């Protein structure tokens, strides 16, 4: 369970009342801050799309605090889903089910499926206990870096959105999204819960989504984070390689990094290659901390007027990184921010 202390039920009541009245409220989860609305209020759900500037064909994730609440939205809960929930809930795993009749089309982008997760944050779970299920995309303007601090939410929305301040999010990257309506199940968005972990705990190997085959598809995506540009600061994000690749403006050698760029490295070789005088952040292989701080650095780079953010490329053999580390999710989010598939 997330180590932060939950707000008392008494302190959450005013926020719960806002939500029941159809207002939006930002609240902390273990991944990022969510922009919450009642999952049964069509006007409130419509506000999310309007306030964020979110495309209507980008589905939302329903946040619950019990299996009984899942039954309000899912047509059935297959045995495989129950096993996944037993092993990984509450936690950063979103499951895609066949939806039940009556689920708002705005939540599912008109699809016959619905995405559901149980956040691993005491404040989020207590709030849902008071309000019922909430839809909660990241509490940022669409396309911007997701918020991992309450101040990030205020940066994007000012005082127009009430924010429950739960401190810094523990994980910092959005949940893994797993489609269990197909066989084998398919990871649509990578996160902390990896294919290797699912295999280890549940005995089956999910496939991983091939983004290059569907990025330009005209149909609505089944999961957030698939179809549109995401996570990007104003500073241009690019990958740093050992040598100047020469094939893209978003792939540079270490020594061609801009003088006014923020440089992020994570291996000893990467740290050695950066010229002196540049703003450098080195993670020494601590990918959990890198994930937790990534979006915050994206925002700080803009505050400090950096023109670019160069990030050291990951080893080709990702299996060399512990399966408990969010390497795949980091690659996905950084590539999205850089506009590289």
N, C-alpha and C positions, 0 to 999 in steps of 0.2 A: 504493500500500500504506500502511496505517496507520503513522505515524511512530514509534510506541512500540516499544521493543526487546522481543523475545520472551523469555520465561523459557527457560532451557536445558532440554533434554530431561530432564536429570538431575533438575532441580527439579520438573518436571511429573510425573515417574513416580509419586510418592505419590498425587497427585490422580487420575491415570489408574487406579491400582489401586483407589481408592475407587469409581470409576465402574464398573470391571469387576466389583466385588463387589456392585453394585446400589445403591450409595449415590448421593446427589445432590451435585453440586459446582457452584458458581456460577463463571462465567468471563467475561472481558471479550470483547466484540466491538467493531467500529467503531460500532455503533448504540447498544446498551444492554447491560448485563450479562445473560447468559443463565443460567437454572437448568437445568443439564445432567443428562441421564440417558441410559443406553444405549438406543438406538433399538430394540434387539432384546430388551430385558428387560422383560416385562410388569409385574413387580412394581415395578421402578424407575419406569416410566412412570406407574403408578398412584399412586406416592408424590408425583409432581409435582402431580397434581390435588388430593390430600389436603393437602399442605403449603401450596399456594397458595390453597386454597379455590376452585379453578377449576371451573366447570361442565363436566360430562363431554361436552357437545356442542360444546365449543370446541376445534377441532383444534390440533395442535401443528406446529411447523416442524422438519423434519429438517435438521441442519447437517452438511455434507460438506466434504471437502477435495480432491475429484477428480471428474472426469466418470465414472470407473469406479464410484465409490461411488453416483452418481446411478442407475446401472443396477441397483443392488440394490433400488431402491424404485420406479422408474418403469417402466411397462409398455413404453413406447417413448420415444425422445428425438427429437421431430420436428425437421426442418431449422430451423424458426423458433426453436425452443428452443436449438439449437446456436449460432445467430447471437446470440441474446440472451446466452448464457453467454460467448461469445467477447468480446462488447463490454462486459459489465457484471460478470462474475465474475472474481476474488472481489470482492464488493461488496454494497451494500444493496438487492438485488433478490431476492425470493422468487418462484419459479415453481411453478405448480400443474400437476401432471401426472396422467394416469391412473395409478392405483397398480398395482403388481405384486401378484400373489397372495402371501400370506404376510406382508404388511405389517400390523403390529398395528392392529386396529380402534380401539383407544384413541387412537392417534396421529391417525387420520383422522376421528374421531367417527363411524365407521361409513360414511363416504362412500366413493365409488369413486375419489376423488382424493387426492393427497398433495402437501403443500407442502414445497419443498426450497430451500435456499440455501447458498452458500459464503461464509462471513464473511471480511471483509477485515481480519483481525487476526492477526498472526503467532503469538500465544499460542494463540488458538483453533484455528488450523490445525495447530499442533504437537500440541496436545492430542488432536485428532481423529485425527492420524496414529498416536497411541499406543492409542487406544480403539476406533476405528471410528466410524461415524456416531452423532451425539448428537441427541436432541430437546432443544430449549432455548427455552422461552418466557422472557419477561422475569423476572428473579429478584426479584420483589416479590410481596406479597400481592395477590390479584386485586382490581382496581379502583383500586389505589394508583398513584401516579406511578412510572413505570419507573425502574430504578436506572441511573445514569450514573457512579457511583463505587462502589467496594467498600464504603464506609461506609453507603451506602444499603441494600445487601443486608443488612448486619448490623443496621441499624435495623429492618428488617421481620422478620428471622428469628433475631436474636441469634447465639449461637455454634453453633446446631444445624446450620448449613449451612457447610461449608468454602468459602472464597472465594479464588480466585486474583486477587490485586490487580494489575490492569494500568493503574492510574491512571484518569484521566477519559476517558470514551469520546469519540472524535473527532467523531462526528456527533450523537448525543444523541436521535435519533428512530428509531423502528422502521423496518424495511425496507419498501419498496414491495412489494406482493403483486400479481402478475400471473397471471391465469388463462389459460393457453394451451390449455385443453381446449375453448374456445369460439372462434368466429370471427365478428367480430374478437375478439382477446384483450381481456380486461376487467381493469382495475385495480380490485381489491377493497379495497385500502388504500393511500392515497397515502404516498409517502416521498420520499427524495432523488432517486430516478430518476423523472422526470416523463414524462407522455405525449409532451411535445415532444421530450425527449431520446431516447426510444425511436423516435419517428418519424425524427429526424435520423440516428440511427446504424443503424437497422434497416429503414427505408423503409415501415413501416406505422404506422397511427394506432390505438392501443388505445382502446376506449371506457372511460369512467369510471363506476364504480358509483354508482347513484342510491340513496343510503342511505334516503331517505324512503320508498321503495317496499318495502323489505325489512326494516326495523329490527324490526318486530314479527312477522316470519315465524316459524312454528313449526319449520321444518326447521333442521337444523344448518347454521351458516354454513360456507362453504368456507375462510374465512381468519380468523385471530385479529383482534380489534379491530373486528368488524362488528356483533355482536348485543348485546353487553353494555356497561354503563357501564365506562369505563376512565380511567386517568391522573389521577384526581381526588385532590387534597389534602383535608384536613378543612376548610380555608378555602373559602368559596364562590367559585367562578370565574365571572366575567361579562365580557361584551364592553362596551367603552366606545365610544360613537358620538359624532358631532359634536353632536347634539342629543338630548335625552331622548326616546326613541322612544315610551315609554309603553305598549308592547304586551307587555312581559314583564319580570319581575323580574330576568331575566338580561341585559337590555339597558338600559344607563344612559347618560346624557350625561356628559361629562367632569366637569361641575361638581356632579354628584350622587354622585360617588365617595365612599365612606365614609372618615371621618377616620382610621380604624384599618386601612385597606386598603393592600395593596401595589399600586402602579400600575406597569404595564409599557407603555411606548410605543415606537414605532419610526419615526415620521415627525416632522419639525420642528413641524408643526402640533399633533401630539399632545403633544409636550414642552411647548409653550407654553401649552396649555389646562389643565394640572394646577395646582391651587391649591398654594401653598406650605405646608409643614408635613407633607405626606404623603410616605411612603417611596416613592421613584421610581427606576425602572430605565429608562434610555433606550438604545436600540440603534442609533440613527442609521442605520437601513436595513441594518444588518449582520444579515441573517436567518440566516446560518449560525451566528453566535455565539448568537443568540436561541434557535435550535433546540438547540444544544449545552447551554445553561444552563437551559432552560425547566423541566425536571423538578426540577433542583436548587433553583430558586427556589420551586417548589411546596412542596418539603419545608421550605425555610428559612422560608417564610411560616408554616407550622405551628409551627416551633420558636420563632418570634418572636411567636406568638399574634396574628397578623393574622386578622381576621374574614372578610376577602374579598380577592380578587385581581382587579383590574380590568385588562383587556388591551385596548389600542387595536385597533379593528377594522381589517381590511385593506382596501385599495382594491378597489372592485368590479371594476376591470379588473386581474385578477391577471396578465395578460400583460405589464403594465407593469413587473412584477418579473422579473428575469432568470430564465430557465428553469433555471439552475444553482443557484438559491436554493430552499430548501425551504418556500416560502410555502404551497403547497397542503397539505403535511403539517402545518405549524403550525396552519393553520385547522382541519384535521380533529381534531388532538389537543386543541386548546383548546376546540373545540365539544363534544367528547366529555366533557371535564372539566367544562364548564359545563352539560351536559345539554341542549344546543341542537342540533337537527338541521340 
